[in-house]
């Protein structure tokens, strides 16, 4: 068991140290030199605090039976040298600490950016996977609160080196002056180290337990404070429920902390008793040597200082080693997340040509961690330039169909082909350039309108942006905005930011899709937030909007299906009906005919 634990630690500690120091050496190699200079200054201060007082005291004691002027001069020289070391070391460490603070901020930002890049780059299905989300939360907390990140681990390594130098020097002084002090310090230190290791295990166990609670508590907490949810919270009187949830998880977190504190208390008592015994034995032994004349008063001072310095240096070594191990265990969560395995096989093939045929061949799909199929035996071919309408009741699998087409998920069975080639063979970057998508739950960001549409601040693209604004029906609205295309959306970072209406947001999302100018346009409920007039304009301009591009159009409003070449009706986990509007609307007992008639009655009554 112990062998397995040791091997596990080696698999974590060494790769983590290599990873962290690799970043530091690659990005800021000059900082190692600063650490070395600061280490020399810090070690010199500790040793000077042990050695210099001995000579000062001996000079002062010698005044009683010798040349007063000579010994006073000697004491002053030793005191001046001592002060010189302290001042020089203080200046060096003060300057070094300022550089450390700046580097610490830079490294925190570096790690956060890399973490965000990984979160955005990883397979989409992981964003809906609780295990991946927990690992992301642990990576964030492990590299910030618990380990201190690269600087936290580097600081522990720095203290280890400084304490090692100080301990060797102090041990040498003790061996030559009061050798029995050495085993007293070592034995007490080993006991303290064992007690501290138990505390570290308790803290790591609590970290794992807290991770899930922290994520859920944070979610509820941010919902309570996010202004976007203000209307729902107030109109549905949900504040009490959310407060109760926050309180519930807060109490669970406090329970973990309370148990952690209780378990650690016994270890702390053991450490206090050990330290008291160590100090008592040390003072008795050195006092005995001084009384019997085995050492001078200056030696007495030096031995006490050396004993204390040795103990705290050895304790610092153990603490630094345990700190490195402990911090690496936390920081390794970051590496685990960065190395989170891909859910899908990535191809390298490029997409060639401009005309593309899409084919679903015997496709079935169930979501990860689910035993139930959402889609079964989907067979459909979408030719270049074809406009396909996808309809069906809620939960019929329409959006899942789109997710599979965009390869946000891989099919469970069957295959999807583009131009006769399985989409798994294409590179993700190349493949996704084929699609411009507007999902039901699209997002706008707290950037300018221009950046939300083009994801670029290049004003040279203004003519193209204005063209898609006109097509999407947003052009007149933009003219009324205070800064036009440069108007900030939302008030998150700009108090003058604009809150677009639901319809305006949807038009902006459509404009974004059109601006991408991909050969395949996918619109998932693109008019859900539009008023009837704006919706009619979108339908009327549908051919103009997508032109000769291939288009897949999902809508519950079946009147829109008239503008499409074919209609695929999803029901019972598959495509139950397929044809044109005219073919399906008159089909006796047909699903589409029944749905169309149900909607039409509200307009023909």
NUBA-652040 format. One record per atom (N, C-alpha, C): x, y, z. Coordinates in steps of 0.1 Angstrom, whole numbers, plus 5000, padded with zeros to 4 digits. Layout:
N
XYZ/...
// end
This chain:
605
500849885000/500050005000/500950135000/501950125009/502850245010/503650264997/503950144991/504750154978/503850224967/502550184967/501650234957/501450384959/501350424972/501250574975/502450644971/503650584973/504850654969/504950674954/504550564947/504650574932/503550674927/502450684934/501450774930/501950924932/502650944943/503151074946/504151114935/505051014932/506051044921/505451074908/504351014905/503651034892/502951174892/502751234904/502151364905/503251474907/504051454917/505051554921/506051594910/506751494905/507751524895/507251584882/506151524876/505551594864/505051734867/504551754879/504051894882/505151994884/506251954891/507452034892/508052064878/508151964870/508651984856/507752084848/506452064850/505552144842/505652294847/505652314860/505652454866/506952524863/508052454866/509352514864/509652534849/509052444841/509252464827/508652594822/507452624827/506752754823/507652874828/508152864840/508952974846/510252994838/510952884835/512152884827/511952934813/510852894807/510552934793/510053074792/509253124802/508653254800/509553364807/510053334819/510753434827/512053374833/513053334825/514253264830/515053354839/515053484836/515853574844/515453584859/514253534862/513853544876/514553444885/515053344879/515853244887/517053314893/517653404886/518853474891/518453564903/517253624902/516753704913/516553614925/515953504923/515753404934/517053374941/518153344933/519453304938/520053414947/519953544942/520453654949/519753674962/518353664962/517553674974/517853564984/518053444979/518353334987/519653354995/520753404988/522053424995/521853535005/521053645002/520853745012/520053695024/519053615022/518253565033/519053465042/519853375036/520653285044/521753365052/522353465045/523353545052/522753615064/521553655063/520853725075/520653625086/520253505083/520053405094/521353365101/522353345093/523653305099/524253425107/524153545101/524653655108/523953675122/522753645123/521953655135/522453565146/523053455141/523653355151/525053385155/525853425145/527353435147/527653575153/527253685147/527653815151/527453845166/526253815172/526053845186/527053785195/527553655192/528553595200/529853685201/530353735190/531553815190/531253955197/530054005196/529754135202/529754115218/529054005222/528953975236/530353945242/531153865235/532453825240/533353955242/533254045232/533954165233/533554255246/532254255248/531754335259/532054265272/532054135273/532454065286/533854085289/534754085278/536154095280/536554225285/535754325284/536054465288/536354465303/535754365311/535954365326/537354335329/538154265321/539454235325/540554265315/540154355305/541054385294/541054535291/541554565279/541654695273/540254735269/539654835276/538254875274/538154935260/539055015256/538955085243/539054985231/539954895233/540054795222/538854705220/538254665232/537054575231/535854655227/535754775231/534654865226/534654875211/535854905206/536054925192/535654795185/536154675190/535854555184/534354525184/533654555195/532154535196/531454625186/531954745184/531354835175/531554785160/532754735157/532954685144/532054565141/531954475151/531054355148/529654405147/529254495155/527854545154/527554615140/528654695136/528454765123/528354655111/529254555112/529254455102/527854385102/527354355114/526054295115/524954375109/524954505112/523954595106/524154605091/525354605086/525654615072/524954495065/525154375070/524554255064/523054265064/522454305075/520954315076/520454425066/521154535066/520654645057/520754605042/521854545038/522054505025/521054395021/520854295030/519954185027/518554245026/518254345035/516854405035/516554475021/517554545016/517354615004/517154514992/518054414992/517954314982/516554244982/516154204994/514854134995/513654224992/513754344996/512654444993/512554464978/513654484971/513554494956/513054364950/513554254955/513154124950/511654094952/511154134964/509754104967/508854194957/509354314954/508554394945/508454324931/509554274926/509554204914/508754074915/508854004926/508053884928/506553914927/506054024933/504654064933/504154084918/505054154910/504654174896/504654044889/505653964891/505653834884/504453744888/504153744901/503053664906/501753704898/501453834897/500253874889/500353824875/501553834869/501653794855/501453644853/501953574862/501853424861/500353384864/499753454873/498253424876/497453444863/497753554857/497053594844/497353494833/498653454832/499053354822/498353224824/498253174837/497553044840/496053064837/495453174841/494053194838/493753194823/494553254815/494353264801/494453124795/495553054799/495752914794/494552824798/494052844810/492852764814/491652794806/491452924804/490352964796/490452914781/491652924776/491852864762/491552724761/491952644772/491652504772/490252474773/489552554782/488052534784/487352554771/487752654763/487152694750/487452594739/488652534740/489152444730/488752304731/488352254744/488052114746/486752084739/486451954737/485251904730/484051964737/483052004729/481852064734/481151974745/481151844742/480351764751/480851764765/482151804767/482651814781/482051934788/481552034781/480952144788/479652104794/479051984791/477851934797/478151814805/479451794808/479851674816/480151714830/479451664841/479751704854/481151674859/481751564854/483051534857/484051634852/483851674840/484751774834/484651914841/483351944844/483152074851/483752064865/483651954872/484351944885/485851954884/486451894873/487851904871/488252054868/487452124861/487652264858/487652344871/486752314880/486652384892/487852354901/488252224901/489452194909/490652254904/490752264890/491952324884/492052474888/490852544888/490852684891/491252704906/490652624915/490952644929/492352594933/492652474926/493952414929/495152504926/494952584915/496052674911/495952814916/494952844925/494852974931/494852964946/493652934951/493552934966/494452844973/494652724968/495252614976/496852604973/497252624961/498652604958/499452734956/498652844953/499352964950/499952964936/499652864928/500052854914/501552834913/502152874902/503552854899/504452924910/504053044914/504853114924/504653054938/503552994941/503452924954/504352804955/504452724944/505452614944/506852664943/507152764935/508452824934/508952874948/508052944955/508353004968/508752884978/508052774977/508352664986/509752604982/510052594969/511352544965/512452644969/512152774969/513152874973/513452864988/512352844996/512552835010/513252705014/513052605006/513752475008/515252495006/515652564996/517052584993/517752675004/517052785008/517552875018/517652805031/516652725035/516652655048/517752545048/518052485037/519052385036/520452445039/520652555033/521952625035/522152665049/521052725055/521052775069/521252655078/520552545076/520552425085/521952365085/522652355074/523952295073/524952385081/524852515080/525752605087/525452605102/524152605106/523852595120/524252465126/524052355119/524452225124/525952215126/526752275117/528252285119/528652355132/527952465135/528252545147/527852455159/526752395159/526352315171/527252195173/527652125162/528552005164/529852045171/530352165168/531652205174/531552265188/530352305192/530152375204/529252295214/528152245210/527252175219/526552055211/527251945208/526851845199/525551775203/525251765217/523951695220/522751775217/522851895213/521651975209/521151915195/522051865187/521651815174/520551705174/520751595182/519651495182/518351545188/518451635198/517151695203/516351765193/517051845184/516351915174/515751825163/516651725160/516251635149/515051545153/515051485165/513951405170/512651485171/512751595177/511451685178/510951725164/511951745155/511551785141/510751675134/511351555135/510651435129/509251415134/509051435147/507751425152/506751535147/507351655147/506551765141/506151745127/507151685119/506951665105/505851555103/505851455111/504751355110/503351415113/503351495124/502051555127/501551655116/502551725110/502151815099/501651735087/502251625084/501851545073/500351495074/499951465087/498651425090/497651545087/498151665091/497251785088/497151805073/498151785065/498151795051/497151695045/497151575050/496151475045/494751515048/494551575060/493151615063/492751735054/493651825051/493351935042/493051885028/493751795023/493551745009/492251675008/491851595019/490551535019/489451635018/489651735026/488551845026/488451915013/489651935006/489651994993/488751924983/488851794983/488151704974/486651714977/486251714990/484851724994/484251864991/485151964992/484652104990/484452134976/485152064967/485152104953/483752114947/482952014949/481552004943/480652114950/480752124963/479952224970/480352364966/481552394964/482052524959/481352564946/481352464937/480852494923/479352514924/478652434931/477152454932/476852584940/477552614951/477352734959/477652854950/478752854943/479152964934/478052984923/477452874918/476452894908/475252964913/474752914925/473552984931/473853124935/475053144940/475453284945/475453374933/476053334922/476153434910/474753454904/473853354905/472553374900/471853474908/472053474921/471453574930/471853714927/473153734923/473653864921/473753914907/473353824897/473353854883/472153934879/472254054874/471154144871/470254084860/470853994852/470053944841/468953854846/469053804858/467953714863/467053794873/467253924873/466454004883/464953994881/464453994868/463053994866/462453864870/463053754867/462553614870/462553604886/463653644892/463753624907/462653704913/462353824909/461353914915/459953864912/459653844899/458253814895/457853674900/458753584902/458353444907/458753424921/459153534928/459453524942/460453414946/461453404937/462353284939/463553314947/463653444953/464853474961/464953384973/463753354979/463853274991/464353134988/463953074977/464352944973/465852944971/466353044963/467753054960/468553084973/468053164981/468753184994/468853065002/467752985002/467752855010/468852765004/468952754990/469952674984/471352714988/471552844987/472852904991/473152875005/472152885014/472352855028/472652705030/471952625023/472152475024/473552435021/474052485009/475452445005/476452525014/476152635019/477052705028/477252625041/476152565046/476152485058/476952355055/476852305043/477552185040/479052215039/479452325034/480852365033/481352395047/480552465055/480952485069/481152355077/480352255074/480452125080/481752065077/482152075064/483452015060/484652085068/484552225068/485552305075/485652275090/484452255096/484352225110/485052095113/484751995105/485351855107/486851865105/487251945095/488751965092/489352025104/488752135110/489352195122/489452105134/488352025136/488351935147/489451825146/489651775134/490651665131/492051725133/492251855129/493551915129/493951955144/492951975152/493252035166/494151935174/493851805173/494651715180/496151715176/496351725163/497651735157/498351865162/497651975163/498252095168/498652085182/497852015190/498251995204/499551925205/499651815197/500851735197/502051825194/501951915184/503051995180/503452095191/502452145198/502752245209/503452175220/503052055224/503751975234/505251945230/505351905218/506751875213/507651995213/507152105209/507952225209/508352275223/507452255232/507752285246/508852205252/508752075250/509751975254/511152015248/511152045235/512352075228/513052195234/512252305236/512852425242/513352405256/512652325264/513052305278/514352225279/514452115271/515652035271/516852115266/516652195255/517752275249/518252375259/517352455265/517852555275/518552495287/518052385292/518752315303/520152275299/520352215287/521652165283/522652275281/522252385274/523152495271/523452565284/522452585292/522652655305/523652575314/523552445314/524552355321/525952385316/526152385302/527452405297/528052545301/527152645301/527652785304/528052785319/527252725328/527452725342/528752655346/529052545339/530252465342/531452525335/531352635327/532452695321/532952625308/532152535303/532552465290/532352555278/531552665279/531452755268/531352895274/531652995266/531553135271/530153185270/529953305275/528653375274/528253395260/529253435252/529053455237/528653325231/529353215235/529053085229/527653035233/527253075246/525853045251/524853105241/525053235238/524153305229/524153245216/525353205211/525453145197/524753015197/524952935207/524352795207/522852805208/522352895216/520952915216/520452955202/521153055196/520653105183/520852995173/521952915173/522152805164/521152695165/520752665178/519752565180/518452605175/518052725178/516752775173/516752785157/517852835152/517952845137/517952715131/518752615137/518752485131/517352415131/516652435143/515352375144/514352435133/514352565133/513452625124/513852605109/515152595107/515652565093/515252425089/515452325098/515052185095/513552175094/512852245103/511352255102/510952315089/511752425085/511452485072/511652395060/512752305061/512952205051/511852115050/511452055061/510351965061/509052025056/508852145062/507652225058/507652255043/508752295038/508852325023/508652205015/509252085019/509051965012/507551925012/506951925024/505551895025/504752005017/505152125018/504452225010/504452204995/505652164990/505852134976/504952014972/504951914981/504151794978/502651834978/502251904989/500851944991/500452034979/501252134976/500852224965/500852154951/501752064949/501751994937/500551904935/500051854947/498851774946/497651854942/497651984947/496552074943/496752124928/498052164925/498252224912/498152114901/498351984905/498251884895/496851874889/495851924896/494551924891/494452014878/495252114878/495352204866/495852124854/496952044857/497551964846/496551854841/495851794851/494751694847/493751754838/493351874841/492351944833/492951974819/494152034819/494752064806/494951944798/495151824804/495351704797/494051614796/492951684799/491651604799/491451544785/491251414785/491251334772/490151384763/490451384750/489451424740/488351324739/487151374737/485951284735/485851234721/486451304712/486251264698/487651254691/487751164681/488951154673/488951264663/490151324662/490351444653/491051404641/490451444629/491051414617/491951524612/492551514601/493551614595/493151654581/492151594576/491751614562/491151754560/491551824549/490951954546/489751934537/488852034539/487552034531/487852104518/487652034507/487952094494/486652124486/486752214476/485552244468/484652344474/483652384467/482652484472/481252424473/480952314465/479652254466/479752124474/478852114484/479052004494/477651934496/477751804496/476551724499/476751664513/475651674521/475651624535/474751494535/475251394541/474451274542/474551214556/473351184562/473251114575/472950964571/473850874574/473650734570/473450644583/472250604585/471850514596/472450564610/472150694612/472750754624/471750734636/472350694647/471650684659/472550754670/471950804680/472650884690/472050884704/472850864714/472350884728/473450964735/473051054744/474051134750/474951054760/476151104762/477051034771/476351024785/476650904792/476050874805/474550854805/474050834793/472550804791/472350674784/471350604788/471050474781/470050484771/469350604770/468250624761/468650694748/468250644737/468550704724/467650824722/468350934717/467551054713/467151044698/468050984690/467750964676/468150824672/467350764663/467550634658/467450634643/468350564636/468350534622/467950654613/468650764615/468450884607/469150874594/468350884583/468850874570/468350994562/469251084558/468851194550/469951254542/469751304531/470751364522/470351514520/471251604522/471051744519/472051794509/471451824497/472351864486/472752014486/473752044479/474252184478/473152274474/472952384482/471952484478/470552454483/470352334489/469052294493/468652364506/467452404507/466852464520/465952354526/466452304538/465752204545/465152264558/463852234560/463152274572/463052154581/463452164594/463352054603/462252094614/461252014615/460152044624/459851924633/459151944643/458751834653/458451894666/457851814675/457551864688/458751884696/458651954708/459751964717/460251834721/461651814722/462151684726/462251584715/461951624702/461951524691/463351504686/464351584690/465751564686/466251654675/465451764673/465851854662/467251924665/467351984677/468652054680/469751954681/469451834686/470451724686/470951694672/470051684663/470451664649/471451774644/471251894648/472152004644/473451984651/473451954664/474651934671/475551824665/474851714660/475651614654/476251664640/475451734633/475851794620/477051884622/477051964633/478152054636/479351984643/479151854645/480151774652/480451824666/479451874673/479651904687/479551774695/478951674690/478951534695/479251444683/479851324686/479951224676/478751124677/478451074665/477250984665/477650854673/476550794678/476750664686/476850554676/476050554666/476050454655/475850524642/476350454631/476250514618/477250614615/477050704605/478050794601/477450914594/478151024595/477751154588/478851174577/478451204565/479351214554/479251354548/480351414545/480351534537/481151504524/480451514513/481051484500/481551334500/480851244507/481151104507/482251074517/482751164525/483851144534/483251154548/483551054557/483151064571/483751184577/482851264584/483351394590/484451374600/484551254605/485651234615/487051244609/487151234596/488351244589/488851394587/487951484588/488251624586/488851684599/489651784597/490151854609/488951944614/488951954627/487852034633/487752174628/488952244627/488952384622/488452394608/488852304600/488452304586/486952274585/486452174592/485052124591/484152234596/484452304607/483452394612/483452524605/484352544596/484252664587/483152654577/482552524576/481452504567/480152564572/480052594585/478852624591/478752754598/477652824596/477252944603/475952914610/475952914623/474852864631/474252964641/472952974641/472253044652/471452954660/471952914672/471152824681/470052904688/469152834694/468152894702/468752974714/469752914720/470452974732/471753044728/471653114717/472853194713/473253294723/474553334722/475053434732/475553554726/475253674731/475953794728/476953824740/477953894737/479053924747/479154074750/479654104761/479854244766/480954314758/480854304745/481754374736/480954474727/481554534718/480854624709/479954544699/478954604693/478154534684/478954484672/479954564668/480854524657/481554394660/482054384673/482854274677/481954154678/480654174683/479754064684/479354004671/479354084660/479054034647/480253974640/481354044640/482554004632/483553934640/483453934654/484553884662/485853944658/485854074655/486954144651/486654294652/487754374655/487454524656/487954594643/488154514632/488654574620/487554654613/487754784613/486654874607/486654864591/487654804586/487754784571/486554694567/485954614576/484854524573/483554594574/483454724577/482254794579/481154764568/481554774555/480654754544/479954614545/480754514548/480254374549/479254364561/479654424572/478854424584/477554494581/477554614575/476354684573/475454614563/476054534554/475254464545/474354354552/475054284561/474254174568/473354234579/473654354583/472654424592/471354454585/471554494572/470354524564/469554404561/470254294558/469554164555/468854114567/469454134579/468754074591/467754174597/467654294592/466654384596/467054464608/468354474611/468854544623/469454684619/469554714607/470254834602/469654964608/468354974608/467655094613/467955104629/467954994636/468154994650/469555044653/470555004645/471955044647/472155194646/471455244636/471555394634/471055474646/470255414654/469755484666/470655464678/471555374677/472455354689/473455464690/473855504702/474655624704/476055614697/476655504696/477955494689/477855394677/476655374672/476555294660/477155154663/477955104653/478554974655/479454954667/479955064672/480955064683/480155074696/478855074696/478155074709/478354944717/478654964729/478954844738/477554774741/477554644741/476354564744/476454534759/475354554766/475254534781/476054644788/475854644801/476554744810/477554684819/478054564815/479054494824/480254574826/480754644815/482054714815/481854854811/480654894807/480455034802/479055074807/479055184816/477855224821/476855284810/477455314799/476655364788/476255254778/476555124782/476255014773/474755004770/474454934759/473054924755/472554784758/471354774763/470554644765/469654634752/470054544744/469154514732/467954444736/466854464728/465654384731/465854244726/464954154730/465054014725/465154004710/464254074703/464254074689/465554124683/466054234688/467354294683/468454194685/468454124697/469554024699/469553914689/468253874686/468153764676/468553804662/468253934658/468653984646/470253994645/470854034656/472254044657/472953904655/472253804661/472753664660/472653624645/471553654638/471453624624/472453694616/472653824619/473653904612/475053834613/475353794625/476653724628/476853604619/475753524618/475853404610/476053434595/475353534591/475453574577/476853634574/477353704583/478753764581/479753664580/479553554587/480553444586/480753384572/479653404564/479753364549/480153224547/479653134555/479952984553/478952924543/479352814537/478452754527/477152694532/477152664545/475952604551/475452694563/474252734562/473652824572/472652734580/472752744593/471852664602/471152764611/469852774611/469052864619/468052784628/468352784641/467552704650/466552804657/465352804653/464352894659/464853044657/465153084645/465753224643/464753334646/463453314646/462453414647/461653414660/462153334669/461353304681/461053434689/462053534689/461853654697/461453774688/461053744676/460753854667/459153874667/458854004664/457354034663/456953984650/455553964647/455053914635/455553984622/455654114623/456054194611/457554164608/458354164618/459854134616/459953984612/459153894617/459253754613/458853744599/457853814594/457353804580/458553854571/459153964575/460254014567/461453914566/461753844577/462753744576/462353634566/461053584567/460653484558/460653534544/460153654542/460053704528/461453714522/462453744530/463853764525/464653634526/463953524529/464753404533/465753364521/465253364509/466153334498/467353434497/466953564499/468053664499/469053644510/468553614522/469353594534/470453484531/469953364527/470853254525/471353234511/470753304501/471153294488/471253154483/472353124476/472552984471/473152894481/473252934493/473852844503/472952734507/473552624512/472752524518/472152574532/470852554535/470352604547/469552494554/469652484567/468852404575/468152494585/466852474586/466052574592/465052504602/465252534615/464352464625/463352574630/462052534630/461052634635/459852554639/459152614649/457852564653/456752634645/457152734638/456152814630/456152754616/455152674613/455252594601/455052674588/454552794590/454352874578/455752904571/456752894579/458152924574/458552814565/457952694566/458352574558/458052594543/457152684540/456852714526/458052764518/458952824525/460152884519/461252784517/461052654521/462152554521/461852454510/462852384505/462752284494/462152154499/462652114511/462151994517/461852014532/461051924538/460751934552/461051794558/461751794569/461951664576/461251674590/460251584592/459451584604/460051484614/460551534625/461151444635/460051404646/459951274648/459051224659/459551084662/459251034674/459550904678/461050864676/461950964678/463350944678/463950924663/463150964653/463550944640/462851044630/463151034617/462451114608/461251034603/460051084607/458851014603/458251054590/458451174586/457951224573/459051314566/459051304553/459951384545/459351414532/459451544528/458851584515/458751734514/458051784504/457851924503/456651964511/456452094513/455252144520/453952094514/453852104501/452652064494/452351914496/453451834496/453351694497/452851654511/453351724521/453051684535/451851744540/451451864536/450251924542/448951854538/448951784527/447751714523/447751564526/448851524533/448951374536/447951334547/447051244544/446051204554/446651144566/446251204578/446751144590/448251174593/448751264585/450251294586/450551384598/451651374604/452051454615/452151594612/452851624600/452951764596/451651824593/450751754586/449451804582/448651844595/448751754605/448051784618/448651904625/449951914625/450552034632/450252154624/450252154611/449952274603/448552324605/447652224605/446252254607/445952314621/446652264631/446552314644/446952454645/448052494638/448452634639/447652724630/447152674618/446452754609/445052794614/444452714623/443152754628/443152884636/444252924641/444353054648/444353174639/444653144626/444753254616/443553254607/442753144606/441753134596/440353134603/440353134616/439053124623/438353264622/
// end
